[in-house]
Amino acid sequence: KQEVTQIPAALSVPEGENLVLNCSFTDSAIYNLQWFRQDPGKGLTSLLLIQSSQREQTSGRLNASLDKSSGRSTLYIAASQPGDSATYLCATVGGSEKLVFGKGTKLTVNP
Amino acid sequence: DTGVSQDPRHKITKRGQNVTFRCDPISEHNRLYWYRQTLGQGPEFLTYFQNEAQLEKSRLLSDRFSAERPKGSFSTLEIQRTEQGDSAMYLCASSFQTVTTGELFFGEGSRLTVL
């Protein structure tokens, strides 16, 4: 059974700082890994999707990497802004249509 | 394109009552998913439809839960005889491709509080 862990559970940084969020998973037999953003009381917004054959994906100030063999993914946020404050969730896709999510990292960017 | 729409956004009910949530996916998406999220946790998969066929169900979907997608468009999730443990955010998502290759688009969720 796939287990997805995100560390840290919460992170507070000053505006402008570069930061890394971590995601680890126990079963490396995945099709892809997805990163989502969730604002309080809201649904999830897809940020980046990395296929199992890829090493990284970039979108604007976001860069996600994937190391299947070690069961790890990171989400790098450059030049953080207060508007980046949210919970960031990673999820793996294995052999079915089901995403398995971590519990998320709650990010606070202080002005 | 208005995205995935869920209704109602909030529902407060007494234990033992039945509740129904509706999800309207993005129009060209034939795949529809329901997830449940409790406070401080990541979403957990409940069920998946391709067109009108329900192809996958989680063990979390007890006998009190039923989901339908009668015409392959909108979907409903009904919870009978609600319990306090059913209090959660119920999230609907849709996609054009299988999630093994494509993105999932989520709605804003329906928050259920069972008193």
Interface residues (C-beta under 8 A of the other chain):
Chain A: V4 Y31 N32 Q34 F36 G41 K42 G43 L44 T45 S46 L49 Q51 L89 A91 V93 S96 E97 K98 L99 V100 F101 G102 K103 G104
Chain B: V4 Q6 R31 Y33 Y35 G40 Q41 G42 P43 E44 F45 Y48 L55 E56 S58 L91 A93 T98 V99 T100 T101 G102 E103 L104 F105 F106 G107 E108 G109 R111
